[in-house]
Every structure is written in C-alpha cells, then in structure tokens.
Amino acid sequence: MQIITEQWTDFIKILREFGNREEIDSQDYLWEIVINIRKNMHENLKQSIRINSQLCYLLEEEDLLKDINSPLFRLNHIFEHNFYRIDNDSFQGLKNFHKMLEATYGNLERFIQELRRVKENLSFIRKRYDRVLIEIYKYFKQISLPPRGYEDLRKDYSSILGKFKLLNTLLTDPKAYHVFMEEVDSFKKRYITRYKEEHQYFQQELDSFYYELHSLPEYRALENLSKIRMVKVAYNLKPIKKYIDTFFPEKCQVNNLDEVLDSEIKCSCGFNLGDILTIPSLKKIKPMLRKGIIEYIEQLQNKRFKALFMNYLSYNNESSISELLEVNPEKLNGFLEYIDERLIREINEALSNTYPLKISFDELASAVAGTYPVGQLDLLYKKLTRLIEEKTAGMEEIGFDEIAINLIK
C-alpha cells in the first residue's frame, strides 16, 4: 500500500527540515531515510537532554529545566519506539510515524516550528556553547562591584546576569546568543579597562610609599644592620614589615594582567576594584626603625665583642667601627649616615675572626662540677658545650671552630 499524497507532501517537508532535498520516488527509500534520521537524532536528543540538565544546575536555573527539555522529550518520545526497522513494512511504519506526529504536535506546522528550535538546541550543544555559558557565569558571579559608584558597569552587569533567566532563548535562538556574547565582551572590555586603571594607580601609590620608606635614613641603617651575620636582635626589619603588611598587600609582580583578567576577575596580587590605599604615617614607623637600630648598636657595644673589634681596629685604625663603639645609642642624629655597606662589611670582617671567649675558673668549676667515670668523659664535654652556648647566646652563625676559650682567674 502507498501513503496518501497529503502525507507524502508532509514527509517531503519534514525531510527538508533535516537537510534532505533529493527527489524521493520510492516509499521504501523514504522509510529508510526516516529510520536513519531517527537513528541520528535519538542519541543526539538524549545527550542534549543530559547536557541541558547539567547546564541548568550549574547556572542555578533549575526552574527552567522543564521548559528547556520538554521539546526534546517530545521528539525523543516519538523516536524511542521500536517500529523504526528496515524490515518493517514501509507503509505501516510511515503511517505510524505520521500518526504520532499529529497526536503529539497537533499539526505539521507546530512540529516544524518546534523541530527548528530543537535543532538549534542540538547545534548549541554540538558547538559546546554550554561550556562558554558556564565560564561566563562563573566569571560574573565572582565580580563584586563596590556599593557606591560604577553605575555604568552595575547596570550592564545586572542585565547580563538576568539573561541567564532567559536560558531557553539563548539555547534555541542564535541571534539572541550572538547579542548576548556581544554584551558580555563589551562589559568585560570596560571592566578590564577600569580595573587596570585602578590597579595601576594603586600600585603607583604603593611604589611611592615604599620609595619614601626606603629613602628614610633610619630604614637604610636598619636594613644594613640586618646584614650583620653574628648579631641577632628582637626588633629587626621583620616585625616592621609585618606591621606594614597589615596595611598593604604585596607589591604586584604580574606582567600579563590583560591575559589574567580575561579569565579571572582580579589580579593574583589580590587587588579588588574600588580598593583604596590607606597609608600609615612614616612618623609612626620611624620610632620602630630607631628601636631596632638601638638594639643593634647596644649589642655591638657589648663587651663580648670588644676584643674582636679592638683587634680589628689595631690594624684598621681608620675604620668607622671606632665611631660605632663610642656613639650614644639614644642620640643617633648625625650618625645614621655612617651605618652604610662599608661599615657592615668591616663589622662582619671583624666578627669573622676567631672569637676569644673569656671563661673564668669559677664559671668553669660551677659548670662542670661533679664526678665523671673515665669511660664517660662525654658528659664533661656536654656540660662544657652548654656553658659555651650560654655565653654565646644572641650571636648568630658562630661555630665552635671559630671560638678560642680564654680561661681567666
């Protein structure tokens, strides 16, 4: 039996929607084409339904899932029956297929209209535009505009996020998707430009502060003193830097900010749009620096180092170490300029000589008093070692091979 002319015309229209425009003169061949279409569409529909579902969940638009997937479920329902076999009678197969279309869609025009939207959805998935939307959504959800100002960005930002509520349109209307992508690109360009301007200004302010800080005589002096290898003080540059870090992030080291901002909303240095630099007064920092300098000078003027310095001065009588040993730590004005790299080099050289450690007989007797078996003289060595460690406490990087013990009465 042959299908009626009206149904044949309907099938030709359907085939054209699937891109088939060849002349069909055989009912059996027509049935074969329908089977092939069903075979290709059935798997694509199931995959698209799954990806659409994932997309809705990732975009936090689960309420849209039913409307988005309903057209795919309807078409998939038609294709999931088992009568699409080449060995089935072509007339009966085409008749069943046409009957199901009418029962599901009411008429051919509605079927074709919905089919076109389904095809656009499948094309969207095939091009993996779902991944593009997910990345855009993640990017925009991380953006936090300051509560005041930025109204031009805020308006477009809200508009773009609102477009995700129209996800069904983005999935099935290429023109709407294209317009959406243009809006996203426009926003990102303006956002990145604004961010870079503020980021640059912030870094300039930061550089300016550090330049002023590092130009302070007190800072240069403490920085140089911190290079003395054998002296350790509590108030060195570390606590001062820690105090400064409470006000500032680290200086930015990123050289490819444009590339970073294409996928991230902010620089890895942590700067946020709208951040304002709060600069601490250098008047508050100067006393901290001076306190560290005083600690260093008091340590260096300690009698423990006197023999080393006097030995060094005996053949370097023009060294600035002599001024260092005589200066009043509480009256540093006019002396800070002497604390330069040359002085630090001389101090390290003087302290690198063998250190004469004076230990009195009374100290030695008190430290090692006791009875020791001849086979356990290592106990005597341990007590002597402990005494030496106590006497050299506060001096860094001094090894036992650099110490010469001077026993005194």
Number of C-alpha atoms within 10 A of each C-alpha: 8 13 13 10 9 8 14 17 11 13 19 16 17 17 18 11 15 12 9 13 11 9 8 14 8 11 17 18 13 19 23 18 16 20 19 14 14 18 14 10 17 18 12 19 22 14 15 20 22 12 16 23 18 15 19 22 14 14 18 13 15 13 11 18 18 12 11 21 19 13 19 23 15 15 21 19 13 17 21 12 9 7 16 22 14 16 9 12 16 22 17 15 20 25 16 14 19 18 13 15 18 13 9 15 15 12 11 16 12 13 18 15 11 17 18 15 18 22 19 17 26 22 17 19 19 13 10 12 15 19 13 11 19 15 14 17 17 15 16 18 13 11 15 12 15 13 9 8 10 14 12 11 16 17 10 15 20 11 14 19 15 11 15 19 16 13 22 19 17 24 23 20 16 15 11 15 19 12 12 17 17 12 15 18 12 12 18 19 14 13 20 19 14 15 21 18 12 18 22 12 14 19 17 12 16 19 13 12 16 14 11 11 17 14 11 14 18 25 22 19 23 23 20 18 24 20 14 20 17 17 20 18 17 12 18 20 19 11 14 15 10 11 14 16 11 9 12 14 14 13 13 16 10 11 8 9 17 15 9 15 20 13 12 16 22 20 19 13 13 12 19 17 21 18 12 12 14 10 12 14 10 13 8 9 16 16 12 19 23 21 17 24 29 19 17 23 19 17 17 19 17 11 11 17 17 14 16 19 23 16 12 19 17 10 9 15 11 10 16 18 22 14 12 19 17 10 14 14 19 12 10 14 11 7 15 17 12 15 21 16 15 12 18 21 14 19 24 15 15 21 21 15 14 16 22 17 18 18 16 14 12 11 15 16 10 11 15 17 11 8 9 12 9 7 7 9 11 12 14 16 12 12 15 14 14 13 17 18 13 9 14 17 11 14 17 13 12 17 10 13 8 14 16 12 14 11 14 11 8
